[in-house]
Amino acid sequence: FLPEYQYEGRSVIEQELLLDEAGEAAIIAFLAENYQSDKRYYRYDFFFDNCSTRTRDVFEKVLKERLKYRFPESESLPTFRDMIDPFIGHDSWLDFGIDILLGAPTDWTADERGQMFLPAFLSSNLAYGVVDETRPLLSPPVTFLEPALGNGTGAMVKPAWVFWLLLPFFALMWAYLPKIRQVLILDAV
């Protein structure tokens, strides 16, 4: 899969779990149990229940009080939007889509645990995990492929331009067409 990830501008980073045999066996048993058809599917939530948060949750559910996080003190925490923006680059349509589709939670503050909804932060923040007070949860990362974050120039036509061009059309439509025709036109658009 390395050539495919390279083509897509994605990264590949390896981190080894530094668990004892009991911890490894417990993780394997948990994953086998959750592979059962009645537990295999879940209601996806972009920020709070996705593939990254599920990975974090496996460690927390299996290791329970054995796992502690030793996050450094920080003066301020980012919002979910702050965390997503570097991955968007200059793609104004993608930024607009995220604003519309993800809504208000995008501007909520993400604590260190909540930041793990993004794979990059899952990796970096799990690195602060310590098992049984002394053993790190993860080995240092080994990078096989560097990411190519979006640094393109973005779309030539910006969302704001499109909506400003459509505004007079909708204003005229609202002023001169009957309500039922307005609804039909809006549905078609």
C-alpha positions as CSV (number, residue, x, y, z in Angstrom):
1,F,0.0,0.0,0.0
2,L,3.0,2.4,0.2
3,P,2.8,3.5,-3.4
4,E,-0.9,4.2,-3.1
5,Y,-0.4,6.2,0.1
6,Q,2.5,8.1,-1.6
7,Y,0.2,8.9,-4.6
8,E,-2.5,10.2,-2.2
9,G,0.0,12.3,-0.2
10,R,-0.6,10.3,2.9
11,S,1.9,9.3,5.6
12,V,2.8,5.9,7.0
13,I,4.2,5.9,10.6
14,E,4.8,2.8,12.7
15,Q,4.6,2.7,16.5
16,E,5.0,-0.5,18.4
17,L,2.8,-1.2,21.4
18,L,5.0,-1.7,24.5
19,L,2.7,-4.0,26.4
20,D,3.4,-7.0,28.5
21,E,2.0,-10.4,27.5
22,A,-1.1,-9.9,29.7
23,G,-1.8,-6.6,28.1
24,E,-1.3,-8.0,24.6
25,A,-3.6,-10.9,25.3
26,A,-6.3,-8.6,26.7
27,I,-6.2,-6.3,23.6
28,I,-6.4,-9.3,21.3
29,A,-9.4,-10.8,23.2
30,F,-11.1,-7.4,23.2
31,L,-10.7,-7.0,19.5
32,A,-11.9,-10.6,18.8
33,E,-15.0,-9.9,20.9
34,N,-15.7,-6.7,19.1
35,Y,-15.3,-8.3,15.7
36,Q,-18.6,-10.2,16.4
37,S,-21.3,-9.1,14.0
38,D,-23.5,-7.5,16.6
39,K,-20.6,-5.3,17.8
40,R,-18.8,-4.7,14.5
41,Y,-20.9,-1.7,13.4
42,Y,-21.4,1.7,15.2
43,R,-22.9,5.1,14.6
44,Y,-20.0,7.2,13.2
45,D,-19.4,10.6,14.7
46,F,-16.6,12.6,13.0
47,F,-15.3,14.1,16.3
48,F,-16.3,11.7,19.1
49,D,-16.7,8.2,17.7
50,N,-14.5,7.4,14.7
51,C,-11.7,5.0,13.8
52,S,-9.1,7.0,15.8
53,T,-11.2,7.5,18.9
54,R,-12.1,3.8,18.8
55,T,-8.4,2.9,18.8
56,R,-7.9,5.1,21.9
57,D,-10.9,3.6,23.5
58,V,-9.6,0.1,23.1
59,F,-6.6,0.9,25.2
60,E,-8.6,2.7,27.8
61,K,-11.2,0.0,28.1
62,V,-8.7,-2.9,28.3
63,L,-6.0,-1.3,30.4
64,K,-8.4,0.7,32.6
65,E,-6.6,2.3,35.6
66,R,-3.3,0.8,34.4
67,L,-3.1,3.5,31.7
68,K,-2.4,7.0,32.7
69,Y,-1.7,10.0,30.4
70,R,1.0,12.4,31.3
71,F,0.2,15.4,29.1
72,P,2.3,18.5,29.4
73,E,0.7,21.5,30.8
74,S,-0.8,23.8,28.2
75,E,-2.1,27.3,28.5
76,S,-4.8,27.0,25.8
77,L,-6.4,24.2,23.9
78,P,-7.3,24.3,20.2
79,T,-10.8,24.0,18.8
80,F,-11.6,21.1,16.5
81,R,-11.5,23.6,13.6
82,D,-8.0,24.7,14.6
83,M,-7.0,21.1,14.4
84,I,-8.6,20.4,11.0
85,D,-7.5,23.6,9.2
86,P,-3.8,22.5,8.6
87,F,-5.1,19.4,6.7
88,I,-7.4,21.4,4.4
89,G,-4.7,23.6,2.9
90,H,-6.1,26.2,0.5
91,D,-9.2,24.2,-0.5
92,S,-11.9,26.8,0.1
93,W,-14.7,24.4,-1.0
94,L,-13.6,21.7,1.4
95,D,-13.4,24.4,4.2
96,F,-16.9,25.5,3.3
97,G,-18.2,22.0,3.3
98,I,-16.7,21.3,6.7
99,D,-18.2,24.6,8.0
100,I,-21.7,23.5,6.8
101,L,-21.6,19.8,7.5
102,L,-19.9,19.6,10.8
103,G,-21.5,22.6,12.3
104,A,-21.2,24.1,15.8
105,P,-19.1,21.3,17.4
106,T,-16.3,22.3,15.1
107,D,-15.7,25.3,17.3
108,W,-15.7,23.4,20.6
109,T,-12.4,23.1,22.5
110,A,-10.7,19.8,22.2
111,D,-8.8,18.6,25.3
112,E,-5.8,16.2,24.8
113,R,-8.0,13.1,24.8
114,G,-10.5,14.7,22.4
115,Q,-7.7,15.7,20.0
116,M,-7.3,12.0,19.3
117,F,-10.1,12.1,16.7
118,L,-7.4,12.8,14.2
119,P,-4.9,10.0,13.5
120,A,-1.9,12.3,13.8
121,F,-3.0,13.4,17.2
122,L,-3.9,9.9,18.2
123,S,-0.3,8.9,17.6
124,S,1.3,11.9,19.3
125,N,-1.1,12.0,22.3
126,L,-1.0,8.2,23.0
127,A,2.8,8.7,23.2
128,Y,2.0,10.4,26.6
129,G,0.4,7.2,27.8
130,V,2.1,5.3,30.5
131,V,1.2,1.7,31.6
132,D,1.7,0.7,35.3
133,E,3.3,4.1,36.1
134,T,6.5,3.4,34.3
135,R,6.2,1.7,30.9
136,P,5.4,3.8,27.9
137,L,2.4,2.6,25.9
138,L,4.1,3.2,22.5
139,S,7.6,3.1,21.1
140,P,8.9,6.2,19.4
141,P,7.4,6.6,15.9
142,V,9.2,5.4,12.8
143,T,8.2,7.2,9.6
144,F,8.1,5.3,6.4
145,L,6.4,7.9,4.3
146,E,6.1,11.7,5.0
147,P,2.7,13.3,4.4
148,A,2.1,15.8,1.7
149,L,-0.2,18.3,3.3
150,G,-2.4,20.5,1.1
151,N,-0.4,23.5,-0.1
152,G,-2.0,23.9,-3.4
153,T,-3.5,27.2,-4.5
154,G,-7.0,26.1,-4.1
155,A,-10.0,26.4,-6.4
156,M,-10.2,29.3,-8.8
157,V,-13.9,29.8,-8.0
158,K,-14.5,30.5,-4.3
159,P,-17.7,29.6,-2.5
160,A,-18.3,33.2,-1.5
161,W,-18.2,34.4,-5.1
162,V,-20.7,31.8,-6.2
163,F,-23.1,32.8,-3.4
164,W,-22.7,36.5,-4.2
165,L,-23.5,35.9,-7.8
166,L,-26.6,33.8,-6.9
167,L,-27.9,36.3,-4.3
168,P,-29.6,38.7,-6.9
169,F,-31.2,35.7,-8.6
170,F,-32.7,34.5,-5.3
171,A,-33.7,38.0,-4.3
172,L,-35.6,38.5,-7.6
173,M,-37.2,35.0,-7.3
174,W,-38.3,35.8,-3.7
175,A,-39.8,39.1,-4.8
176,Y,-41.7,38.0,-7.9
177,L,-42.5,34.3,-7.8
178,P,-45.3,32.6,-5.8
179,K,-44.1,30.6,-2.8
180,I,-44.7,27.2,-4.3
181,R,-42.5,28.1,-7.4
182,Q,-39.8,29.3,-5.0
183,V,-39.8,26.0,-3.2
184,L,-39.7,24.0,-6.4
185,I,-36.8,26.1,-7.8
186,L,-34.9,25.8,-4.5
187,D,-35.4,22.1,-4.4
188,A,-34.2,21.7,-8.0
189,V,-31.1,23.8,-7.2
